[in-house]
Amino acid sequence: MADKTPAIDFSFQSEALAEIRKRLGTLERRAPNVQAQALNKTQTVLKKYLPEQVFRTYTYKARKLQKPTAKRASFRSLSAILYYKRKNIGLENFDFNPGAFGNPRNTPGAKFAAKIRNEGDFKSISRMFKMKTGNEEIIMRRDGSKRLPIRREFGPSESNMVHYAWEDSTTQEFTGKTLAAKLDEQIENQFLKKWGAKR
């Protein structure tokens, strides 16, 4: 099944533009530019923050996430978007304890244990076994008691893990505070001080 996890898309509330125009005073026409720059600076912070949250939450063994594709905000499009890799990741890339609950010989009916999130427990799964392909060992599963058919087992995609971290209340609070701080920075430091506008 294809991963349909949505991208990380964030923007200001619609009523924020009027408040920003008010704060800019005689520079109110620059409000969309200020919004866009605040969004882009927040996006840069989130590109580092979100992977940290993923590795705190999941047992994913990779050293880092794939670099996301970023769509930056502009005065015409006041939304910043991050696209992460949507391909599902093999279960062998998460904590996996073969033989913990049964026969280690990979025979039909053998049970193994896997854990996707750090906060969870190992869960036993029947009919799982390791198979070597090239230089890699992957986790497979038999559909029934017979040796065939078999299929590869997957965990979540990077996009799915990032989105789970994104929806966490701690991340939402962090994003809101970061966005507000970057907006203040853009207004006070770059515009008001440079042009001396009156609010």
PyRosetta script that sets phi, psi and omega in degrees:
from pyrosetta import init, pose_from_sequence

init()
pose = pose_from_sequence("MADKTPAIDFSFQSEALAEIRKRLGTLERRAPNVQAQALNKTQTVLKKYLPEQVFRTYTYKARKLQKPTAKRASFRSLSAILYYKRKNIGLENFDFNPGAFGNPRNTPGAKFAAKIRNEGDFKSISRMFKMKTGNEEIIMRRDGSKRLPIRREFGPSESNMVHYAWEDSTTQEFTGKTLAAKLDEQIENQFLKKWGAKR")
pose.set_psi(1, 132.0)
pose.set_omega(1, -179.4)
pose.set_phi(2, -69.7)
pose.set_psi(2, 143.6)
pose.set_omega(2, 178.4)
pose.set_phi(3, -80.0)
pose.set_psi(3, 120.6)
pose.set_omega(3, -178.8)
pose.set_phi(4, -109.9)
pose.set_psi(4, 23.3)
pose.set_omega(4, 179.5)
pose.set_phi(5, -57.7)
pose.set_psi(5, 129.7)
pose.set_omega(5, 179.7)
pose.set_phi(6, -68.9)
pose.set_psi(6, 158.3)
pose.set_omega(6, 177.3)
pose.set_phi(7, -73.1)
pose.set_psi(7, 167.7)
pose.set_omega(7, 176.1)
pose.set_phi(8, -85.3)
pose.set_psi(8, 109.1)
pose.set_omega(8, -174.0)
pose.set_phi(9, -125.3)
pose.set_psi(9, 120.9)
pose.set_omega(9, -179.6)
pose.set_phi(10, -137.5)
pose.set_psi(10, 151.7)
pose.set_omega(10, -177.5)
pose.set_phi(11, -158.8)
pose.set_psi(11, 176.4)
pose.set_omega(11, 174.8)
pose.set_phi(12, -80.2)
pose.set_psi(12, 157.9)
pose.set_omega(12, 170.2)
pose.set_phi(13, -64.2)
pose.set_psi(13, 151.1)
pose.set_omega(13, -174.6)
pose.set_phi(14, -59.5)
pose.set_psi(14, -33.2)
pose.set_omega(14, -177.8)
pose.set_phi(15, -78.0)
pose.set_psi(15, -6.9)
pose.set_omega(15, -176.7)
pose.set_phi(16, -67.4)
pose.set_psi(16, -31.1)
pose.set_omega(16, -175.8)
pose.set_phi(17, -60.7)
pose.set_psi(17, -41.7)
pose.set_omega(17, 180.0)
pose.set_phi(18, -63.3)
pose.set_psi(18, -39.9)
pose.set_omega(18, 179.3)
pose.set_phi(19, -67.2)
pose.set_psi(19, -38.7)
pose.set_omega(19, 178.8)
pose.set_phi(20, -66.6)
pose.set_psi(20, -40.8)
pose.set_omega(20, 176.9)
pose.set_phi(21, -59.3)
pose.set_psi(21, -41.8)
pose.set_omega(21, 179.7)
pose.set_phi(22, -63.2)
pose.set_psi(22, -42.2)
pose.set_omega(22, -179.4)
pose.set_phi(23, -68.8)
pose.set_psi(23, -29.6)
pose.set_omega(23, -178.6)
pose.set_phi(24, -80.1)
pose.set_psi(24, -17.6)
pose.set_omega(24, 178.9)
pose.set_phi(25, 62.3)
pose.set_psi(25, -122.6)
pose.set_omega(25, -176.6)
pose.set_phi(26, -69.6)
pose.set_psi(26, -7.8)
pose.set_omega(26, 177.0)
pose.set_phi(27, -102.2)
pose.set_psi(27, 23.7)
pose.set_omega(27, -174.3)
pose.set_phi(28, -58.7)
pose.set_psi(28, -26.7)
pose.set_omega(28, -179.8)
pose.set_phi(29, -65.8)
pose.set_psi(29, -16.0)
pose.set_omega(29, 179.8)
pose.set_phi(30, -88.9)
pose.set_psi(30, 3.0)
pose.set_omega(30, -177.2)
pose.set_phi(31, -53.7)
pose.set_psi(31, -46.3)
pose.set_omega(31, 179.0)
pose.set_phi(32, -61.0)
pose.set_psi(32, -37.3)
pose.set_omega(32, 178.1)
pose.set_phi(33, -64.7)
pose.set_psi(33, -41.0)
pose.set_omega(33, 179.0)
pose.set_phi(34, -62.9)
pose.set_psi(34, -45.3)
pose.set_omega(34, 178.0)
pose.set_phi(35, -58.4)
pose.set_psi(35, -47.9)
pose.set_omega(35, -177.4)
pose.set_phi(36, -61.3)
pose.set_psi(36, -43.1)
pose.set_omega(36, -179.4)
pose.set_phi(37, -67.5)
pose.set_psi(37, -37.6)
pose.set_omega(37, 177.0)
pose.set_phi(38, -64.5)
pose.set_psi(38, -41.3)
pose.set_omega(38, 178.0)
pose.set_phi(39, -63.2)
pose.set_psi(39, -44.1)
pose.set_omega(39, -177.6)
pose.set_phi(40, -67.2)
pose.set_psi(40, -37.2)
pose.set_omega(40, 177.5)
pose.set_phi(41, -69.4)
pose.set_psi(41, -35.8)
pose.set_omega(41, 176.0)
pose.set_phi(42, -67.2)
pose.set_psi(42, -39.9)
pose.set_omega(42, 177.6)
pose.set_phi(43, -58.3)
pose.set_psi(43, -41.8)
pose.set_omega(43, 178.8)
pose.set_phi(44, -60.7)
pose.set_psi(44, -41.5)
pose.set_omega(44, 178.2)
pose.set_phi(45, -65.0)
pose.set_psi(45, -43.0)
pose.set_omega(45, -177.8)
pose.set_phi(46, -67.1)
pose.set_psi(46, -29.1)
pose.set_omega(46, 178.8)
pose.set_phi(47, -62.0)
pose.set_psi(47, -25.9)
pose.set_omega(47, 175.5)
pose.set_phi(48, -92.8)
pose.set_psi(48, -39.6)
pose.set_omega(48, -174.7)
pose.set_phi(49, -68.3)
pose.set_psi(49, -45.6)
pose.set_omega(49, -174.7)
pose.set_phi(50, -62.0)
pose.set_psi(50, -45.6)
pose.set_omega(50, 176.2)
pose.set_phi(51, -60.1)
pose.set_psi(51, -36.1)
pose.set_omega(51, 177.2)
pose.set_phi(52, -60.3)
pose.set_psi(52, -41.0)
pose.set_omega(52, 178.8)
pose.set_phi(53, -67.6)
pose.set_psi(53, -36.2)
pose.set_omega(53, 178.5)
pose.set_phi(54, -61.0)
pose.set_psi(54, -46.8)
pose.set_omega(54, -177.0)
pose.set_phi(55, -73.3)
pose.set_psi(55, -20.9)
pose.set_omega(55, 172.7)
pose.set_phi(56, -74.6)
pose.set_psi(56, -29.7)
pose.set_omega(56, -173.8)
pose.set_phi(57, -91.8)
pose.set_psi(57, -40.5)
pose.set_omega(57, -171.8)
pose.set_phi(58, -109.5)
pose.set_psi(58, 159.7)
pose.set_omega(58, 178.0)
pose.set_phi(59, -90.0)
pose.set_psi(59, 17.1)
pose.set_omega(59, -177.9)
pose.set_phi(60, -53.5)
pose.set_psi(60, 127.1)
pose.set_omega(60, -171.9)
pose.set_phi(61, -86.7)
pose.set_psi(61, -8.2)
pose.set_omega(61, -179.3)
pose.set_phi(62, -64.5)
pose.set_psi(62, 153.7)
pose.set_omega(62, 178.8)
pose.set_phi(63, -75.4)
pose.set_psi(63, -29.2)
pose.set_omega(63, 179.7)
pose.set_phi(64, -158.4)
pose.set_psi(64, 163.9)
pose.set_omega(64, 176.2)
pose.set_phi(65, -82.9)
pose.set_psi(65, 157.6)
pose.set_omega(65, 172.9)
pose.set_phi(66, -62.1)
pose.set_psi(66, 143.8)
pose.set_omega(66, 179.5)
pose.set_phi(67, -63.2)
pose.set_psi(67, 126.8)
pose.set_omega(67, -178.6)
pose.set_phi(68, -74.9)
pose.set_psi(68, 158.6)
pose.set_omega(68, 170.4)
pose.set_phi(69, -86.5)
pose.set_psi(69, 127.1)
pose.set_omega(69, -175.4)
pose.set_phi(70, -111.0)
pose.set_psi(70, 129.4)
pose.set_omega(70, 170.6)
pose.set_phi(71, -104.5)
pose.set_psi(71, 114.2)
pose.set_omega(71, -175.4)
pose.set_phi(72, -86.3)
pose.set_psi(72, 152.2)
pose.set_omega(72, 179.3)
pose.set_phi(73, -75.9)
pose.set_psi(73, 155.5)
pose.set_omega(73, 174.2)
pose.set_phi(74, -140.4)
pose.set_psi(74, 172.3)
pose.set_omega(74, -179.7)
pose.set_phi(75, -64.8)
pose.set_psi(75, -18.6)
pose.set_omega(75, 177.5)
pose.set_phi(76, -90.4)
pose.set_psi(76, -25.8)
pose.set_omega(76, -177.5)
pose.set_phi(77, -132.7)
pose.set_psi(77, 93.9)
pose.set_omega(77, -173.1)
pose.set_phi(78, -87.3)
pose.set_psi(78, 62.9)
pose.set_omega(78, 178.2)
pose.set_phi(79, -153.1)
pose.set_psi(79, 132.8)
pose.set_omega(79, 177.5)
pose.set_phi(80, -109.3)
pose.set_psi(80, 133.8)
pose.set_omega(80, -172.6)
pose.set_phi(81, -130.2)
pose.set_psi(81, 140.0)
pose.set_omega(81, 173.5)
pose.set_phi(82, -119.4)
pose.set_psi(82, 127.2)
pose.set_omega(82, 177.1)
pose.set_phi(83, -109.3)
pose.set_psi(83, 120.3)
pose.set_omega(83, 178.3)
pose.set_phi(84, -105.5)
pose.set_psi(84, 161.8)
pose.set_omega(84, -177.6)
pose.set_phi(85, -58.2)
pose.set_psi(85, 128.2)
pose.set_omega(85, -174.9)
pose.set_phi(86, -99.7)
pose.set_psi(86, -4.4)
pose.set_omega(86, -178.5)
pose.set_phi(87, -69.2)
pose.set_psi(87, 129.0)
pose.set_omega(87, 179.2)
pose.set_phi(88, -63.3)
pose.set_psi(88, 146.7)
pose.set_omega(88, -173.4)
pose.set_phi(89, -103.5)
pose.set_psi(89, 135.8)
pose.set_omega(89, 179.8)
pose.set_phi(90, -56.5)
pose.set_psi(90, 141.9)
pose.set_omega(90, -176.6)
pose.set_phi(91, -59.7)
pose.set_psi(91, -25.1)
pose.set_omega(91, 179.8)
pose.set_phi(92, -65.5)
pose.set_psi(92, -12.8)
pose.set_omega(92, 178.8)
pose.set_phi(93, -87.5)
pose.set_psi(93, 4.6)
pose.set_omega(93, 175.6)
pose.set_phi(94, -119.0)
pose.set_psi(94, 174.4)
pose.set_omega(94, 179.3)
pose.set_phi(95, -61.3)
pose.set_psi(95, 123.8)
pose.set_omega(95, -176.2)
pose.set_phi(96, -142.9)
pose.set_psi(96, 126.3)
pose.set_omega(96, -173.9)
pose.set_phi(97, -118.9)
pose.set_psi(97, 82.7)
pose.set_omega(97, -176.5)
pose.set_phi(98, -65.1)
pose.set_psi(98, 138.7)
pose.set_omega(98, 176.5)
pose.set_phi(99, 80.3)
pose.set_psi(99, 0.4)
pose.set_omega(99, -176.4)
pose.set_phi(100, -65.9)
pose.set_psi(100, -27.6)
pose.set_omega(100, -176.6)
pose.set_phi(101, -119.5)
pose.set_psi(101, 22.4)
pose.set_omega(101, 179.3)
pose.set_phi(102, 167.1)
pose.set_psi(102, -147.5)
pose.set_omega(102, -171.6)
pose.set_phi(103, -66.4)
pose.set_psi(103, 119.6)
pose.set_omega(103, -179.6)
pose.set_phi(104, -83.3)
pose.set_psi(104, 2.5)
pose.set_omega(104, -175.1)
pose.set_phi(105, -88.7)
pose.set_psi(105, 7.2)
pose.set_omega(105, 177.8)
pose.set_phi(106, 63.1)
pose.set_psi(106, 28.7)
pose.set_omega(106, 178.8)
pose.set_phi(107, -85.0)
pose.set_psi(107, 157.6)
pose.set_omega(107, 179.6)
pose.set_phi(108, -53.5)
pose.set_psi(108, 136.4)
pose.set_omega(108, 180.0)
pose.set_phi(109, 92.7)
pose.set_psi(109, -9.3)
pose.set_omega(109, 178.9)
pose.set_phi(110, -66.0)
pose.set_psi(110, 145.5)
pose.set_omega(110, -179.3)
pose.set_phi(111, -114.9)
pose.set_psi(111, 141.4)
pose.set_omega(111, 178.2)
pose.set_phi(112, -128.6)
pose.set_psi(112, 175.4)
pose.set_omega(112, -177.2)
pose.set_phi(113, -128.6)
pose.set_psi(113, 137.0)
pose.set_omega(113, 178.9)
pose.set_phi(114, -131.8)
pose.set_psi(114, 151.7)
pose.set_omega(114, 176.5)
pose.set_phi(115, -139.6)
pose.set_psi(115, 121.7)
pose.set_omega(115, -177.1)
pose.set_phi(116, -90.9)
pose.set_psi(116, -44.7)
pose.set_omega(116, -178.5)
pose.set_phi(117, -106.8)
pose.set_psi(117, 146.0)
pose.set_omega(117, -177.9)
pose.set_phi(118, -60.5)
pose.set_psi(118, -34.6)
pose.set_omega(118, -175.6)
pose.set_phi(119, -77.2)
pose.set_psi(119, -12.3)
pose.set_omega(119, -176.2)
pose.set_phi(120, -89.7)
pose.set_psi(120, -178.2)
pose.set_omega(120, 176.7)
pose.set_phi(121, -107.8)
pose.set_psi(121, 161.7)
pose.set_omega(121, 172.7)
pose.set_phi(122, -66.6)
pose.set_psi(122, 133.9)
pose.set_omega(122, 178.8)
pose.set_phi(123, -114.9)
pose.set_psi(123, 130.3)
pose.set_omega(123, -179.7)
pose.set_phi(124, -75.6)
pose.set_psi(124, 140.1)
pose.set_omega(124, -179.5)
pose.set_phi(125, -133.9)
pose.set_psi(125, 131.3)
pose.set_omega(125, -177.2)
pose.set_phi(126, -85.1)
pose.set_psi(126, 158.7)
pose.set_omega(126, 174.0)
pose.set_phi(127, 62.5)
pose.set_psi(127, 30.7)
pose.set_omega(127, 178.6)
pose.set_phi(128, -102.5)
pose.set_psi(128, 148.0)
pose.set_omega(128, 176.7)
pose.set_phi(129, -157.7)
pose.set_psi(129, 160.8)
pose.set_omega(129, 177.0)
pose.set_phi(130, -92.0)
pose.set_psi(130, 143.8)
pose.set_omega(130, 176.5)
pose.set_phi(131, -135.2)
pose.set_psi(131, 133.8)
pose.set_omega(131, -179.2)
pose.set_phi(132, -89.4)
pose.set_psi(132, 131.0)
pose.set_omega(132, 175.6)
pose.set_phi(133, -135.1)
pose.set_psi(133, 111.2)
pose.set_omega(133, -173.5)
pose.set_phi(134, 65.9)
pose.set_psi(134, -126.4)
pose.set_omega(134, 177.8)
pose.set_phi(135, -97.1)
pose.set_psi(135, 11.5)
pose.set_omega(135, -173.1)
pose.set_phi(136, -120.9)
pose.set_psi(136, 143.0)
pose.set_omega(136, 171.8)
pose.set_phi(137, -104.7)
pose.set_psi(137, 127.1)
pose.set_omega(137, -179.3)
pose.set_phi(138, -118.1)
pose.set_psi(138, 160.3)
pose.set_omega(138, -178.9)
pose.set_phi(139, -97.7)
pose.set_psi(139, 126.2)
pose.set_omega(139, -180.0)
pose.set_phi(140, -118.8)
pose.set_psi(140, 166.3)
pose.set_omega(140, 178.6)
pose.set_phi(141, -143.2)
pose.set_psi(141, 136.8)
pose.set_omega(141, 175.3)
pose.set_phi(142, -83.7)
pose.set_psi(142, 139.6)
pose.set_omega(142, -179.1)
pose.set_phi(143, -75.1)
pose.set_psi(143, -22.7)
pose.set_omega(143, -179.9)
pose.set_phi(144, -146.3)
pose.set_psi(144, -160.5)
pose.set_omega(144, -177.5)
pose.set_phi(145, -77.5)
pose.set_psi(145, -17.4)
pose.set_omega(145, 179.6)
pose.set_phi(146, -83.6)
pose.set_psi(146, 167.2)
pose.set_omega(146, -176.5)
pose.set_phi(147, -68.2)
pose.set_psi(147, -29.8)
pose.set_omega(147, 179.2)
pose.set_phi(148, -127.7)
pose.set_psi(148, 150.9)
pose.set_omega(148, 2.7)
pose.set_phi(149, -82.2)
pose.set_psi(149, 163.6)
pose.set_omega(149, 177.0)
pose.set_phi(150, -128.9)
pose.set_psi(150, 159.8)
pose.set_omega(150, 177.4)
pose.set_phi(151, -149.1)
pose.set_psi(151, 155.5)
pose.set_omega(151, 179.7)
pose.set_phi(152, -77.9)
pose.set_psi(152, 144.8)
pose.set_omega(152, 178.2)
pose.set_phi(153, -101.3)
pose.set_psi(153, 138.7)
pose.set_omega(153, -176.3)
pose.set_phi(154, -124.7)
pose.set_psi(154, 153.2)
pose.set_omega(154, 168.5)
pose.set_phi(155, -99.6)
pose.set_psi(155, -164.9)
pose.set_omega(155, 179.7)
pose.set_phi(156, -71.7)
pose.set_psi(156, 163.4)
pose.set_omega(156, 174.4)
pose.set_phi(157, -82.7)
pose.set_psi(157, 167.8)
pose.set_omega(157, 175.2)
pose.set_phi(158, -63.0)
pose.set_psi(158, -38.6)
pose.set_omega(158, 177.9)
pose.set_phi(159, -60.2)
pose.set_psi(159, -42.9)
pose.set_omega(159, -179.3)
pose.set_phi(160, -65.1)
pose.set_psi(160, -42.7)
pose.set_omega(160, -179.7)
pose.set_phi(161, -66.9)
pose.set_psi(161, -42.0)
pose.set_omega(161, 178.6)
pose.set_phi(162, -63.5)
pose.set_psi(162, -41.7)
pose.set_omega(162, -178.5)
pose.set_phi(163, -66.3)
pose.set_psi(163, -35.6)
pose.set_omega(163, 176.3)
pose.set_phi(164, -62.4)
pose.set_psi(164, -44.0)
pose.set_omega(164, 178.1)
pose.set_phi(165, -65.6)
pose.set_psi(165, -37.2)
pose.set_omega(165, -179.3)
pose.set_phi(166, -63.4)
pose.set_psi(166, -38.0)
pose.set_omega(166, -176.7)
pose.set_phi(167, -79.5)
pose.set_psi(167, -9.0)
pose.set_omega(167, 179.1)
pose.set_phi(168, -65.1)
pose.set_psi(168, 141.7)
pose.set_omega(168, -176.2)
pose.set_phi(169, -61.9)
pose.set_psi(169, -33.4)
pose.set_omega(169, 178.0)
pose.set_phi(170, -63.5)
pose.set_psi(170, -42.4)
pose.set_omega(170, 178.4)
pose.set_phi(171, -66.5)
pose.set_psi(171, -41.5)
pose.set_omega(171, 179.7)
pose.set_phi(172, -62.8)
pose.set_psi(172, -41.6)
pose.set_omega(172, 178.3)
pose.set_phi(173, -65.7)
pose.set_psi(173, -42.9)
pose.set_omega(173, 178.4)
pose.set_phi(174, -61.1)
pose.set_psi(174, -43.3)
pose.set_omega(174, -179.2)
pose.set_phi(175, -64.1)
pose.set_psi(175, -43.6)
pose.set_omega(175, 179.5)
pose.set_phi(176, -61.2)
pose.set_psi(176, -44.2)
pose.set_omega(176, 179.6)
pose.set_phi(177, -67.4)
pose.set_psi(177, -40.3)
pose.set_omega(177, 179.0)
pose.set_phi(178, -64.3)
pose.set_psi(178, -44.7)
pose.set_omega(178, -179.7)
pose.set_phi(179, -62.5)
pose.set_psi(179, -42.0)
pose.set_omega(179, 178.8)
pose.set_phi(180, -64.3)
pose.set_psi(180, -40.9)
pose.set_omega(180, -179.8)
pose.set_phi(181, -66.9)
pose.set_psi(181, -40.9)
pose.set_omega(181, 179.3)
pose.set_phi(182, -68.0)
pose.set_psi(182, -33.8)
pose.set_omega(182, 177.2)
pose.set_phi(183, -66.2)
pose.set_psi(183, -46.2)
pose.set_omega(183, 177.3)
pose.set_phi(184, -57.8)
pose.set_psi(184, -41.3)
pose.set_omega(184, -179.7)
pose.set_phi(185, -61.8)
pose.set_psi(185, -44.7)
pose.set_omega(185, -178.9)
pose.set_phi(186, -65.2)
pose.set_psi(186, -42.3)
pose.set_omega(186, -178.2)
pose.set_phi(187, -70.2)
pose.set_psi(187, -54.1)
pose.set_omega(187, -174.0)
pose.set_phi(188, -71.0)
pose.set_psi(188, -51.5)
pose.set_omega(188, -172.3)
pose.set_phi(189, -78.8)
pose.set_psi(189, -44.5)
pose.set_omega(189, -170.9)
pose.set_phi(190, -90.7)
pose.set_psi(190, -34.8)
pose.set_omega(190, -174.1)
pose.set_phi(191, -103.9)
pose.set_psi(191, -55.0)
pose.set_omega(191, -176.1)
pose.set_phi(192, -63.9)
pose.set_psi(192, -42.5)
pose.set_omega(192, -179.5)
pose.set_phi(193, -71.7)
pose.set_psi(193, -35.6)
pose.set_omega(193, -176.0)
pose.set_phi(194, -73.7)
pose.set_psi(194, -41.5)
pose.set_omega(194, -177.3)
pose.set_phi(195, -105.9)
pose.set_psi(195, -8.3)
pose.set_omega(195, 178.9)
pose.set_phi(196, 65.1)
pose.set_psi(196, 38.4)
pose.set_omega(196, -178.5)
pose.set_phi(197, -70.2)
pose.set_psi(197, 151.3)
pose.set_omega(197, 175.7)
pose.set_phi(198, -100.5)
pose.set_psi(198, 136.2)
pose.set_omega(198, 178.7)
pose.set_phi(199, -98.0)
pose.dump_pdb("model.pdb")
